[in-house]
Amino acid sequence: MVNEEMVKKAHADGVKIIPWTANTLADIQKLKALNVDGIISDYPDILVQAN
């Protein structure tokens, strides 16, 4: 649901994007590439792995 256009518009409007629940490495990496402001996950170990 989160895409580049949404993130850019939200940031232009001063809104932070913190999507949830990203639970796979692929989803987390995709969200990080979109420059979201935070990520909520049920698996913090995978989240840390994506750094």
Secondary structure in CASP SS format (residue, H / E / C, confidence):
PFRMAT SS
TARGET T0000
AUTHOR 0000-0000-0000
METHOD secondary structure of the structure
MODEL  1
M C 1.00
V C 1.00
N C 1.00
E H 1.00
E H 1.00
M H 1.00
V H 1.00
K H 1.00
K H 1.00
A H 1.00
H H 1.00
A H 1.00
D C 1.00
G C 1.00
V C 1.00
K C 1.00
I C 1.00
I C 1.00
P C 1.00
W E 1.00
T C 1.00
A C 1.00
N C 1.00
T C 1.00
L H 1.00
A H 1.00
D H 1.00
I H 1.00
Q H 1.00
K H 1.00
L H 1.00
K H 1.00
A H 1.00
L C 1.00
N C 1.00
V C 1.00
D C 1.00
G C 1.00
I C 1.00
I E 1.00
S C 1.00
D C 1.00
Y C 1.00
P H 1.00
D H 1.00
I H 1.00
L H 1.00
V H 1.00
Q H 1.00
A C 1.00
N C 1.00
END
